[in-house]
Amino acid sequence: MAQSERTTESRPPADGTGPTERAWQLVTAFSNALVQTLLVLLALSVSTSSKLALVGAILGLTALTIFPGLLLRNAVWLRRAFPGWIGGLLESLFRGAQRNVWRLLATGVLVTVLVVLAVVPKDEPWRTCQIPDEITLLASGETAPVIRRAAGEFMARKVDWWGCRQVNLTVSGLRAGDARERLRDWTFPVQPSAGRTSGEAPGARPDGWISDFVEEIDYVRRGESPAQGRTFGERTVVATSPLVVAASPSLADDLTQGDWRPGVRAWASLLRGKSGSRLQVLRTHPRASNVGLMAAAAAPLPEEDLSAKVRLSDDARDVMCRYAGSREASPMLLTEQQLHELNLGLSGAGPAPGGCAAPAVPGGPPSPVTWRASVPDEPPLTAVYPAGGHAMRYACVSKRWLDLRRPAVIKRTVEEFCDALREILPRYGFRDERGRLALDRLPKRTSWLRPEAPVADWRPDVLALLHGLGAPLGERVLVVVDVSGSMARTKVNDGRSRLEAAIQLAQLVVTSRGGDRTTGIATFFPGDGHDVGLAPVRDGGKALAGKLGAILEDYRSGSRPDPAMRPVLRQALTRMKRTGDPQERRIVLVLTDGGNPGGLTADDLKGNDGVRLVMLSFDLHGCDTPPLPRLRDRELMSCHDVSTDPEQTLDDAFNELRAATG
């Protein structure tokens, strides 16, 4: 029996191959599989599913060649596990594949070669890379450095298998106010004509905008005009970051009196430091910094309280780069993300914050060496979270220019980048759109961040602030409100009465002014006790807004007929003529529904030493009431219809006044 077993073991294998043939099959099959796999990977125009199917077929054919006995044993097991025709079919399939393995391999090679011959000429692997799609994005100078890093990650994902970049993103960073004004009124090159010299274009018009707060997009979109050739897409909130006071541990302890819990200390107690003191928080000016703008919305403070260390042109990134490495640095108002970026650089756990590289030589370009604080052993800064959970809400939006032909792929790529920002930005210290901090996606040394810090669903009322950031409406403004019955009884499009809409616009005007600019209030009935003399606005316009609210309450249900407008306007113009210097911008702003302007003449509007009359009409035909059209055509006054969209028309009026009197 033993001899019989030895004789059986020495017989050739049942599949008809010996050791030499089996080794040759192994080498041949492996070589074929490798070559075919590489060829399939080169077929770039084939879909991913097709590539997977081809690779799977090649691996299967290789397995049939190398392990035919194993597959047959599996077939027997399958026949036992699945009795009946299914098991028999599987066994027949495997045995047929074993007998025709070389035919199958030849068929696979032939199919792969045909696919490659169809694909490679189309892809032209020998060609140079095509020029990528050029896309320009706009962001504020405070956010642009981080967006550039995110854009670098996005572009790396857009490199094809040949190593060719498919898209090139350029991120432009402008001061906060400059970005808004650029988007609201883009200046195009001026062609030489009629003795004029050609002007310079301000740069490539952006295909997308990463805004620091959602309301900023609404503000710019409100001034959107199809005639100017621009259109915004749908905005996407991509991240949030709460406002914090960044200070050294010792100063943070003094500010909070030892209680560092997030949201415990009110803004007023944190910003109590006097000018020049070590506890004065360095805040940036709203004109140059969106962080400063949001801080002004969260905690209104007079501009006089700004530190002398902060220039009017500084943004938050300028301040943090200038003072972060000094032991004498005062606390700084930043976002949580900016604090995180700054601490990574100070602690050596990350690169220098964008824009903080020191020049290699005075006045020269930034040095490529790693940025370090001037005091390397200084511990990282501490974040003090004020009460209220006020946070920046970053939004991304595409922009289409009607006079500029751009491929449809540009808009799709911008929207794809906006979606990618929601995944990329949390790795740089931002919170997601719901205010959640992903510590697991940050470096381990990030103990300075407090994920439990609250982030409120805050919608700041920044419209008045934004209006006040442009060129001043005038050094001296007198607001005259029509309080007649027609204003109180008639509704505008949004359901408010004309008087309510007028009072709210007037409140917007007075709260957008401050400092030495003087403002007064008058009504169409001078003896009603509501007149307020021209005086500097020192409280952010709160007192004047309260006076206007009292006017609304007294005349909400009024029924007085329209008085003659001529004596009211003559008195207001004379009053302004006697106020201030002729070189100052002096404006009488009248809020009315047209009223009774009969008898008003050109002589009434002349000879007032440059005092400007601007009328906002809450009736669709108010500006057409004689003699207003004739006076307007002679440029003796301005009249704007605000019956449909009061805020937009007020914006237009502001822009006109700034252009005419700036």
PLY file of the C-alpha trace (Angstrom):
ply
format ascii 1.0
element vertex 662
property float x
property float y
property float z
element edge 661
property int vertex1
property int vertex2
end_header
0.00 0.00 0.00
2.85 2.36 0.86
4.50 1.66 -2.49
1.22 2.33 -4.21
0.91 5.65 -2.37
4.46 6.66 -3.34
3.72 5.74 -6.93
0.57 7.83 -6.83
2.42 10.83 -5.39
5.02 10.69 -8.17
2.44 10.90 -10.91
2.12 14.12 -12.92
-0.41 16.60 -11.59
-3.99 16.14 -12.65
-3.96 19.41 -14.58
-1.25 18.08 -16.92
1.56 20.43 -15.85
4.86 19.70 -14.16
6.97 21.90 -11.90
8.76 23.56 -14.81
5.58 24.31 -16.69
3.94 25.57 -13.51
6.82 27.97 -12.81
6.74 29.20 -16.38
3.00 29.82 -16.12
3.55 31.72 -12.87
6.19 34.01 -14.36
4.26 34.54 -17.57
0.97 35.24 -15.83
2.56 37.62 -13.37
4.32 39.54 -16.15
1.13 39.75 -18.19
-0.87 40.93 -15.20
1.69 43.59 -14.35
1.92 44.92 -17.90
-1.85 44.92 -18.37
-2.44 46.64 -15.03
-0.02 49.41 -15.96
-1.69 49.84 -19.32
-5.10 50.08 -17.70
-3.87 52.74 -15.27
-2.71 54.78 -18.25
-6.21 54.77 -19.77
-7.26 58.01 -18.15
-10.41 58.54 -20.17
-11.93 55.29 -18.91
-14.22 55.70 -15.93
-13.16 54.45 -12.53
-15.65 51.59 -12.64
-14.25 50.46 -15.99
-10.72 50.55 -14.64
-11.72 48.47 -11.63
-13.48 45.94 -13.88
-10.42 45.55 -16.10
-8.02 45.23 -13.19
-10.33 42.69 -11.54
-10.51 40.65 -14.73
-6.72 40.62 -15.05
-6.26 39.53 -11.45
-8.86 36.82 -11.92
-7.17 35.46 -15.03
-3.85 35.51 -13.21
-5.36 33.54 -10.34
-6.71 30.97 -12.76
-3.20 30.48 -14.11
-1.32 30.37 -10.83
-3.79 28.57 -8.59
-5.93 26.31 -10.77
-5.95 23.48 -8.21
-7.05 25.78 -5.42
-9.88 27.16 -7.53
-11.04 23.64 -8.40
-11.06 22.65 -4.74
-13.14 25.76 -4.04
-15.46 24.72 -6.84
-15.92 21.30 -5.18
-16.64 23.01 -1.88
-19.12 25.31 -3.56
-20.84 22.31 -5.15
-21.19 20.73 -1.73
-22.36 23.98 -0.17
-24.80 24.70 -2.98
-26.16 21.37 -4.17
-28.05 21.25 -7.38
-27.55 23.08 -10.61
-25.84 26.11 -9.02
-22.92 24.08 -7.68
-22.61 22.15 -10.91
-22.62 25.35 -12.91
-19.85 26.84 -10.78
-17.72 23.68 -11.10
-18.22 23.61 -14.87
-17.31 27.29 -15.08
-14.08 26.82 -13.18
-13.05 23.68 -15.08
-13.77 25.39 -18.40
-11.67 28.37 -17.32
-8.84 26.04 -16.31
-8.83 24.25 -19.66
-8.91 27.54 -21.61
-6.75 29.69 -19.35
-4.37 30.75 -22.10
-7.24 31.66 -24.40
-8.72 33.76 -21.62
-5.41 35.44 -20.98
-4.96 36.15 -24.69
-8.48 37.58 -24.83
-7.75 39.78 -21.82
-4.55 41.04 -23.36
-6.32 41.73 -26.65
-9.17 43.65 -24.97
-6.72 45.69 -22.89
-4.63 46.53 -25.92
-7.72 47.62 -27.85
-8.83 49.82 -24.95
-5.41 51.38 -24.67
-5.23 51.98 -28.42
-8.58 53.74 -28.24
-7.67 55.82 -25.19
-3.99 56.72 -25.45
-4.26 58.62 -28.76
-7.03 60.66 -27.23
-5.13 61.42 -24.02
-1.81 61.89 -25.80
0.45 60.89 -22.88
3.43 62.29 -24.75
2.00 65.81 -24.89
2.82 68.61 -22.46
0.32 69.65 -19.80
-2.52 71.86 -20.92
-2.91 75.33 -19.44
-5.03 74.98 -16.28
-8.21 76.94 -15.69
-7.27 80.27 -14.12
-9.62 81.27 -11.29
-9.30 84.39 -9.17
-10.73 84.53 -5.64
-11.11 87.56 -3.39
-10.77 87.63 0.40
-9.93 90.18 3.06
-6.30 90.61 4.03
-7.09 89.04 7.42
-8.36 85.80 5.87
-6.48 85.57 2.56
-3.32 83.80 3.95
-5.38 80.87 5.25
-7.48 80.74 2.09
-4.26 80.54 0.05
-3.19 77.48 2.02
-6.60 75.91 1.51
-6.37 76.73 -2.20
-3.01 74.94 -2.33
-4.62 71.78 -0.92
-7.49 72.06 -3.37
-5.15 72.46 -6.35
-3.16 69.41 -5.22
-6.36 67.40 -5.44
-6.87 68.69 -8.96
-3.65 67.17 -10.34
-4.35 64.38 -12.84
-2.44 61.10 -13.15
0.02 62.69 -15.56
0.97 65.24 -12.88
-0.77 68.09 -14.71
-2.63 70.69 -12.68
-6.18 71.17 -13.88
-6.96 74.42 -12.06
-4.93 77.34 -10.74
-6.43 79.40 -7.92
-5.15 82.92 -7.25
-6.32 84.46 -3.96
-6.22 88.26 -3.78
-6.22 89.87 -0.35
-7.53 93.42 0.11
-8.37 95.57 3.08
-11.90 94.86 4.24
-13.38 98.13 3.04
-11.44 98.01 -0.23
-12.81 94.55 -1.02
-16.40 95.68 -0.49
-15.98 98.82 -2.53
-14.20 96.92 -5.31
-17.11 94.50 -5.58
-19.73 97.25 -5.42
-18.12 99.48 -8.04
-15.47 97.73 -10.09
-13.35 100.22 -12.02
-12.65 99.23 -15.60
-9.75 100.47 -17.73
-10.42 103.86 -19.29
-9.65 103.99 -23.00
-7.84 107.11 -24.26
-10.36 109.47 -25.84
-11.17 113.17 -25.91
-7.88 114.07 -24.30
-8.23 111.54 -21.47
-5.38 109.23 -20.59
-5.87 105.53 -20.21
-6.37 104.27 -16.68
-5.13 101.06 -15.12
-7.35 98.10 -14.37
-7.49 97.20 -10.66
-6.69 93.55 -11.34
-8.52 90.45 -12.49
-12.18 90.44 -11.59
-12.83 87.68 -9.05
-14.76 84.52 -9.87
-15.49 83.95 -6.19
-15.46 85.77 -2.87
-14.72 84.43 0.61
-16.40 86.91 2.91
-15.69 87.27 6.62
-19.37 87.52 7.54
-22.61 86.73 5.76
-24.06 90.22 6.14
-21.16 91.58 4.11
-22.38 89.64 1.07
-25.92 90.94 1.59
-24.59 94.48 1.78
-22.67 94.20 -1.48
-25.43 92.23 -3.21
-27.92 94.99 -2.37
-26.03 97.30 -4.67
-25.83 94.74 -7.45
-26.97 96.06 -10.80
-27.31 93.99 -14.00
-26.29 97.08 -15.96
-22.90 96.95 -14.24
-22.45 93.35 -15.32
-22.11 91.32 -12.15
-24.15 88.63 -10.47
-23.63 86.73 -7.24
-24.36 83.05 -6.82
-25.70 81.26 -3.78
-23.62 81.81 -0.68
-22.27 78.91 1.39
-21.33 79.32 5.06
-17.99 77.50 5.28
-16.73 78.20 8.82
-17.09 80.23 11.99
-14.60 81.65 14.48
-15.51 83.45 17.73
-13.97 86.76 18.72
-11.44 86.45 21.54
-9.03 88.62 23.48
-5.54 87.17 23.06
-3.23 87.93 25.96
-0.29 86.50 27.83
-1.33 84.34 30.80
-0.48 87.07 33.29
-2.44 89.76 31.46
-5.33 87.37 30.86
-5.44 86.72 34.59
-5.61 90.47 35.26
-8.35 90.95 32.66
-10.54 88.14 33.94
-9.63 88.49 37.63
-8.64 84.86 37.62
-11.85 83.50 36.10
-10.96 82.23 32.61
-14.21 80.40 31.93
-15.53 81.19 28.43
-18.36 83.68 28.27
-18.12 84.87 31.89
-16.70 88.35 31.33
-18.69 90.99 29.47
-17.13 93.07 26.74
-17.26 96.20 28.88
-15.14 94.68 31.64
-12.59 93.29 29.19
-12.21 96.57 27.28
-11.97 98.77 30.36
-8.24 99.48 30.02
-7.36 103.15 29.55
-5.37 104.36 26.58
-1.70 103.55 26.97
-2.19 101.12 29.85
-0.93 97.55 29.75
-4.51 96.27 29.97
-5.85 98.22 27.01
-7.03 95.76 24.35
-5.62 96.55 20.91
-8.62 96.83 18.58
-8.43 97.46 14.86
-10.42 100.12 13.07
-13.62 98.96 11.32
-12.62 100.61 8.03
-9.56 98.40 7.55
-10.48 95.32 9.55
-13.53 93.07 9.56
-12.49 91.86 13.00
-12.67 95.48 14.16
-16.02 95.88 12.41
-17.52 92.84 14.14
-16.10 94.01 17.45
-17.76 97.39 16.92
-21.06 95.59 16.29
-20.64 93.43 19.40
-19.35 96.16 21.71
-19.80 99.71 20.34
-17.06 101.98 21.62
-15.99 105.47 20.54
-13.17 105.60 18.02
-11.27 107.76 20.48
-10.73 104.66 22.62
-8.58 103.00 19.96
-5.00 102.51 21.09
-2.31 104.76 19.67
-0.38 101.57 18.85
-2.93 100.66 16.17
-2.90 102.62 12.93
-6.11 103.31 11.05
-4.84 101.14 8.18
-3.98 98.14 10.39
-5.98 94.95 10.28
-5.90 92.20 12.90
-3.10 90.34 11.13
-0.92 93.48 11.15
-1.41 93.87 14.89
-0.74 90.25 15.77
2.41 90.11 13.64
3.75 93.34 15.10
3.19 92.77 18.81
2.88 89.02 19.38
6.51 88.46 20.27
6.90 91.31 22.74
6.71 90.95 26.50
5.21 94.44 26.61
2.42 93.56 24.18
-1.06 94.56 25.21
-3.98 92.16 24.81
-5.22 91.92 21.22
-8.69 91.44 19.79
-8.49 88.57 17.29
-10.52 85.63 16.09
-10.00 82.25 17.69
-8.49 80.99 14.43
-5.97 83.85 14.31
-4.99 83.11 17.91
-4.53 79.44 17.01
-2.38 80.30 14.00
-0.33 82.73 16.07
0.26 80.27 18.90
1.39 77.56 16.49
4.08 79.95 15.25
5.07 81.12 18.74
5.35 77.59 20.11
7.20 76.21 17.09
4.45 73.67 16.44
3.59 75.20 13.08
4.69 77.69 10.45
4.67 81.43 10.85
1.27 83.05 10.49
0.67 84.31 6.99
2.15 87.78 6.55
4.33 87.56 9.68
7.64 86.66 8.03
10.26 89.27 8.90
12.10 91.02 6.04
15.58 89.72 5.36
16.72 93.34 5.04
14.88 96.50 6.06
12.35 97.31 3.39
13.07 94.09 1.52
10.87 91.10 0.76
9.94 88.67 3.55
12.60 86.18 4.45
11.80 82.52 3.72
13.24 81.44 7.08
10.89 80.21 9.79
9.25 83.04 11.68
9.85 83.23 15.39
8.75 85.59 18.11
11.30 88.03 19.46
10.94 86.22 22.81
11.09 82.49 21.91
10.54 81.30 25.49
7.33 83.29 25.89
4.42 80.88 26.57
1.56 80.77 24.04
-1.13 83.38 24.33
-4.34 82.68 26.20
-7.80 83.12 24.70
-10.33 85.06 26.73
-13.84 84.47 25.37
-16.19 87.42 26.02
-19.83 86.89 26.88
-22.29 86.68 24.02
-20.54 84.14 21.81
-20.03 86.69 19.02
-18.34 85.04 16.05
-17.37 85.64 12.46
-19.39 83.54 10.00
-17.32 83.04 6.85
-19.21 82.57 3.60
-18.14 81.68 0.08
-19.98 82.82 -3.03
-19.36 82.63 -6.75
-19.52 85.69 -8.97
-20.52 85.81 -12.61
-19.77 88.83 -14.79
-22.28 89.30 -17.57
-19.86 91.19 -19.81
-17.09 88.64 -19.35
-17.45 85.28 -21.06
-16.24 82.55 -18.76
-16.60 78.77 -19.22
-19.30 77.11 -17.15
-16.61 74.99 -15.53
-15.30 78.09 -13.71
-18.49 78.52 -11.69
-18.63 74.79 -10.94
-15.03 74.81 -9.77
-15.64 77.81 -7.48
-18.65 76.07 -5.96
-16.57 72.91 -5.56
-13.89 74.94 -3.79
-16.54 76.46 -1.51
-17.66 72.96 -0.53
-14.04 71.90 -0.02
-13.45 74.82 2.37
-15.97 73.32 4.79
-13.70 70.29 5.08
-10.31 72.04 4.85
-10.70 75.08 7.12
-11.34 73.15 10.39
-7.76 71.85 10.08
-6.51 75.45 10.38
-8.36 76.27 13.61
-11.74 77.33 12.25
-14.99 75.94 13.62
-17.60 74.46 11.34
-20.72 76.34 10.30
-22.46 75.24 13.52
-19.68 76.50 15.77
-18.19 73.09 16.58
-14.42 72.77 17.03
-12.81 69.59 15.67
-9.85 69.05 18.03
-9.11 65.67 16.47
-8.21 67.42 13.21
-5.77 69.86 14.83
-2.18 69.42 16.02
-1.91 67.88 19.47
-0.41 70.99 21.04
-3.58 73.10 20.90
-4.50 73.35 24.57
-5.20 77.06 24.14
-8.47 76.36 22.31
-11.68 75.87 24.29
-14.22 73.76 22.40
-16.81 74.40 25.11
-16.80 78.14 24.36
-20.27 79.12 23.12
-20.84 80.37 19.58
-24.11 82.26 19.26
-26.29 82.35 16.16
-25.46 86.02 15.88
-26.81 88.23 13.10
-25.12 91.60 13.66
-26.87 94.71 12.41
-23.91 96.08 10.48
-25.80 98.07 7.84
-25.42 101.37 9.68
-21.78 100.59 10.44
-21.02 99.80 6.81
-22.70 102.99 5.61
-20.70 104.96 8.13
-17.39 103.45 6.98
-17.42 105.07 3.55
-16.66 108.67 2.84
-18.75 110.68 5.31
-22.15 111.77 4.11
-21.26 115.26 5.23
-19.63 117.09 8.09
-23.06 118.57 8.89
-26.41 116.93 8.15
-29.92 118.09 9.01
-32.58 115.37 8.71
-36.07 116.75 7.98
-38.97 114.27 8.38
-42.41 114.66 6.81
-44.89 113.67 9.57
-48.09 114.44 7.69
-51.09 112.10 7.65
-50.29 110.67 4.23
-46.95 109.44 5.58
-48.58 107.80 8.61
-51.52 106.15 6.82
-49.99 104.88 3.56
-48.03 101.63 3.42
-44.85 100.82 1.50
-44.17 97.48 -0.19
-43.02 95.66 2.95
-46.15 96.56 4.93
-44.70 99.37 7.03
-46.14 102.83 6.93
-44.19 105.44 5.04
-43.49 107.19 8.32
-42.09 104.01 9.90
-39.83 103.46 6.90
-38.70 107.10 6.99
-37.91 106.97 10.72
-35.92 103.77 10.34
-33.89 105.30 7.50
-33.31 108.41 9.57
-32.11 106.25 12.46
-29.76 104.50 10.05
-28.30 107.87 9.06
-27.76 109.19 12.58
-26.25 105.94 13.89
-23.76 105.86 11.02
-22.23 109.14 12.12
-19.89 110.05 14.92
-16.98 112.13 16.09
-17.02 115.80 15.17
-19.64 115.40 12.43
-22.74 117.24 13.52
-26.31 116.10 13.00
-29.70 117.66 13.66
-33.39 116.71 13.34
-36.41 118.68 12.22
-39.99 117.91 11.16
-42.44 119.51 8.76
-44.10 121.12 11.79
-41.31 123.14 13.45
-43.30 124.03 16.56
-44.00 120.47 17.70
-41.01 120.33 20.08
-39.14 117.57 18.23
-36.43 119.72 16.64
-32.86 118.86 17.68
-30.08 121.33 17.02
-26.90 120.43 15.14
-24.38 118.90 17.52
-21.50 116.39 17.43
-22.55 112.74 17.73
-20.69 111.24 20.69
-22.82 108.21 21.60
-23.03 106.41 18.28
-26.28 108.19 17.48
-28.29 106.51 20.24
-29.80 109.75 21.59
-30.84 110.95 18.14
-32.29 107.53 17.32
-34.37 107.79 20.48
-35.62 111.24 19.45
-36.69 109.84 16.09
-38.49 107.01 17.85
-40.43 109.56 19.86
-41.46 111.32 16.63
-42.82 108.04 15.31
-44.87 107.44 18.45
-46.38 110.94 18.38
-47.33 110.86 14.69
-48.01 107.14 14.13
-51.75 107.76 13.85
-51.51 111.34 12.67
-53.95 112.90 10.23
-52.45 116.30 9.57
-52.63 117.52 5.96
-49.49 118.17 3.97
-48.06 121.57 4.89
-46.45 123.83 2.32
-42.96 122.46 1.76
-41.36 125.71 0.61
-41.13 127.47 4.00
-39.91 124.28 5.68
-37.11 123.83 3.14
-36.14 127.50 3.12
-35.86 127.49 6.90
-33.75 124.31 6.86
-31.42 125.63 4.13
-30.97 128.94 5.92
-30.25 127.12 9.16
-27.54 125.04 7.49
-26.12 128.07 5.66
-25.44 129.73 9.01
-23.74 126.62 10.36
-20.14 125.67 9.81
-17.75 126.65 7.05
-18.63 126.86 3.31
-15.80 124.41 2.64
-17.57 121.75 4.69
-20.12 119.36 3.25
-23.51 120.52 4.51
-26.61 118.58 3.56
-30.34 118.87 4.18
-31.84 115.38 3.89
-35.62 115.41 3.45
-37.70 112.25 3.97
-41.16 112.74 2.44
-43.73 111.32 0.06
-43.63 114.35 -2.19
-45.92 116.49 -0.10
-46.79 119.96 -1.33
-43.66 121.44 -2.95
-45.63 124.04 -4.91
-44.02 127.45 -5.08
-40.47 126.18 -4.57
-38.18 128.08 -6.95
-34.61 127.92 -8.15
-33.82 131.08 -6.19
-34.82 129.27 -2.99
-32.10 126.68 -3.62
-29.41 129.05 -4.85
-27.17 131.24 -2.75
-26.90 128.87 0.21
-23.09 128.64 0.16
-23.05 125.10 -1.21
-25.68 123.56 1.07
-26.99 120.47 -0.74
-30.68 119.46 -0.76
-31.38 115.72 -1.04
-34.93 114.40 -1.03
-35.99 110.77 -0.53
-39.56 110.15 -1.66
-41.68 107.32 -0.24
-44.26 107.75 -2.99
-43.62 106.29 -6.43
-44.42 109.62 -8.11
-43.19 111.93 -5.36
-40.11 113.04 -7.29
-42.36 113.88 -10.27
-44.42 116.44 -8.39
-43.89 119.90 -9.95
-41.60 121.79 -9.67
-39.21 119.08 -8.43
-38.36 117.60 -11.88
-37.33 121.00 -13.22
-35.17 121.79 -10.18
-33.59 118.36 -10.33
-32.78 118.73 -14.03
-30.97 121.96 -13.24
-28.92 120.03 -10.63
-30.12 122.29 -7.83
-31.25 119.28 -5.78
-31.45 115.48 -5.83
-34.57 113.36 -5.49
-34.65 109.56 -5.15
-37.62 107.20 -5.13
-37.42 104.93 -2.07
-40.92 103.47 -2.26
-39.73 100.06 -3.50
-36.38 99.44 -1.77
-35.57 102.17 0.78
-32.22 100.75 1.86
-30.83 100.36 -1.66
-31.94 103.81 -2.74
-30.46 105.34 0.38
-27.24 103.60 -0.54
-27.39 105.13 -4.01
-28.01 108.55 -2.50
-25.01 108.16 -0.20
-22.78 107.19 -3.10
-23.99 110.15 -5.15
-23.31 112.57 -2.32
-19.85 111.18 -1.69
-18.98 111.47 -5.37
-20.40 114.96 -5.68
-19.08 116.45 -2.49
-16.06 114.34 -1.58
0 1
1 2
2 3
3 4
4 5
5 6
6 7
7 8
8 9
9 10
10 11
11 12
12 13
13 14
14 15
15 16
16 17
17 18
18 19
19 20
20 21
21 22
22 23
23 24
24 25
25 26
26 27
27 28
28 29
29 30
30 31
31 32
32 33
33 34
34 35
35 36
36 37
37 38
38 39
39 40
40 41
41 42
42 43
43 44
44 45
45 46
46 47
47 48
48 49
49 50
50 51
51 52
52 53
53 54
54 55
55 56
56 57
57 58
58 59
59 60
60 61
61 62
62 63
63 64
64 65
65 66
66 67
67 68
68 69
69 70
70 71
71 72
72 73
73 74
74 75
75 76
76 77
77 78
78 79
79 80
80 81
81 82
82 83
83 84
84 85
85 86
86 87
87 88
88 89
89 90
90 91
91 92
92 93
93 94
94 95
95 96
96 97
97 98
98 99
99 100
100 101
101 102
102 103
103 104
104 105
105 106
106 107
107 108
108 109
109 110
110 111
111 112
112 113
113 114
114 115
115 116
116 117
117 118
118 119
119 120
120 121
121 122
122 123
123 124
124 125
125 126
126 127
127 128
128 129
129 130
130 131
131 132
132 133
133 134
134 135
135 136
136 137
137 138
138 139
139 140
140 141
141 142
142 143
143 144
144 145
145 146
146 147
147 148
148 149
149 150
150 151
151 152
152 153
153 154
154 155
155 156
156 157
157 158
158 159
159 160
160 161
161 162
162 163
163 164
164 165
165 166
166 167
167 168
168 169
169 170
170 171
171 172
172 173
173 174
174 175
175 176
176 177
177 178
178 179
179 180
180 181
181 182
182 183
183 184
184 185
185 186
186 187
187 188
188 189
189 190
190 191
191 192
192 193
193 194
194 195
195 196
196 197
197 198
198 199
199 200
200 201
201 202
202 203
203 204
204 205
205 206
206 207
207 208
208 209
209 210
210 211
211 212
212 213
213 214
214 215
215 216
216 217
217 218
218 219
219 220
220 221
221 222
222 223
223 224
224 225
225 226
226 227
227 228
228 229
229 230
230 231
231 232
232 233
233 234
234 235
235 236
236 237
237 238
238 239
239 240
240 241
241 242
242 243
243 244
244 245
245 246
246 247
247 248
248 249
249 250
250 251
251 252
252 253
253 254
254 255
255 256
256 257
257 258
258 259
259 260
260 261
261 262
262 263
263 264
264 265
265 266
266 267
267 268
268 269
269 270
270 271
271 272
272 273
273 274
274 275
275 276
276 277
277 278
278 279
279 280
280 281
281 282
282 283
283 284
284 285
285 286
286 287
287 288
288 289
289 290
290 291
291 292
292 293
293 294
294 295
295 296
296 297
297 298
298 299
299 300
300 301
301 302
302 303
303 304
304 305
305 306
306 307
307 308
308 309
309 310
310 311
311 312
312 313
313 314
314 315
315 316
316 317
317 318
318 319
319 320
320 321
321 322
322 323
323 324
324 325
325 326
326 327
327 328
328 329
329 330
330 331
331 332
332 333
333 334
334 335
335 336
336 337
337 338
338 339
339 340
340 341
341 342
342 343
343 344
344 345
345 346
346 347
347 348
348 349
349 350
350 351
351 352
352 353
353 354
354 355
355 356
356 357
357 358
358 359
359 360
360 361
361 362
362 363
363 364
364 365
365 366
366 367
367 368
368 369
369 370
370 371
371 372
372 373
373 374
374 375
375 376
376 377
377 378
378 379
379 380
380 381
381 382
382 383
383 384
384 385
385 386
386 387
387 388
388 389
389 390
390 391
391 392
392 393
393 394
394 395
395 396
396 397
397 398
398 399
399 400
400 401
401 402
402 403
403 404
404 405
405 406
406 407
407 408
408 409
409 410
410 411
411 412
412 413
413 414
414 415
415 416
416 417
417 418
418 419
419 420
420 421
421 422
422 423
423 424
424 425
425 426
426 427
427 428
428 429
429 430
430 431
431 432
432 433
433 434
434 435
435 436
436 437
437 438
438 439
439 440
440 441
441 442
442 443
443 444
444 445
445 446
446 447
447 448
448 449
449 450
450 451
451 452
452 453
453 454
454 455
455 456
456 457
457 458
458 459
459 460
460 461
461 462
462 463
463 464
464 465
465 466
466 467
467 468
468 469
469 470
470 471
471 472
472 473
473 474
474 475
475 476
476 477
477 478
478 479
479 480
480 481
481 482
482 483
483 484
484 485
485 486
486 487
487 488
488 489
489 490
490 491
491 492
492 493
493 494
494 495
495 496
496 497
497 498
498 499
499 500
500 501
501 502
502 503
503 504
504 505
505 506
506 507
507 508
508 509
509 510
510 511
511 512
512 513
513 514
514 515
515 516
516 517
517 518
518 519
519 520
520 521
521 522
522 523
523 524
524 525
525 526
526 527
527 528
528 529
529 530
530 531
531 532
532 533
533 534
534 535
535 536
536 537
537 538
538 539
539 540
540 541
541 542
542 543
543 544
544 545
545 546
546 547
547 548
548 549
549 550
550 551
551 552
552 553
553 554
554 555
555 556
556 557
557 558
558 559
559 560
560 561
561 562
562 563
563 564
564 565
565 566
566 567
567 568
568 569
569 570
570 571
571 572
572 573
573 574
574 575
575 576
576 577
577 578
578 579
579 580
580 581
581 582
582 583
583 584
584 585
585 586
586 587
587 588
588 589
589 590
590 591
591 592
592 593
593 594
594 595
595 596
596 597
597 598
598 599
599 600
600 601
601 602
602 603
603 604
604 605
605 606
606 607
607 608
608 609
609 610
610 611
611 612
612 613
613 614
614 615
615 616
616 617
617 618
618 619
619 620
620 621
621 622
622 623
623 624
624 625
625 626
626 627
627 628
628 629
629 630
630 631
631 632
632 633
633 634
634 635
635 636
636 637
637 638
638 639
639 640
640 641
641 642
642 643
643 644
644 645
645 646
646 647
647 648
648 649
649 650
650 651
651 652
652 653
653 654
654 655
655 656
656 657
657 658
658 659
659 660
660 661
